[in-house]
């Protein structure tokens, strides 16, 4: 289980975007895809919609300065929690 990964892009966060219980969104924003936790990723449909939009726009980083030099989108997306793929 990937409790600290974004449901949209798989980015590994410092703390779980949906809290330790998995039910309490932080309302923070993913520095990679720009998802607001608890708003754009609250259902499977909304999560997939946001992911499709992010991919269609070229997988651009919301906070480009945080993008690792060796960043690999496909490898990161492997960390998307199973229930949200």
PyMOL commands that set and color helices and strands:
alter all, ss='L'
color gray80, all
select helices_A, chain A and resi 44-56+64-66+73-77+82-84
alter helices_A, ss='H'
color red, helices_A
deselect
rebuild
show_as cartoon
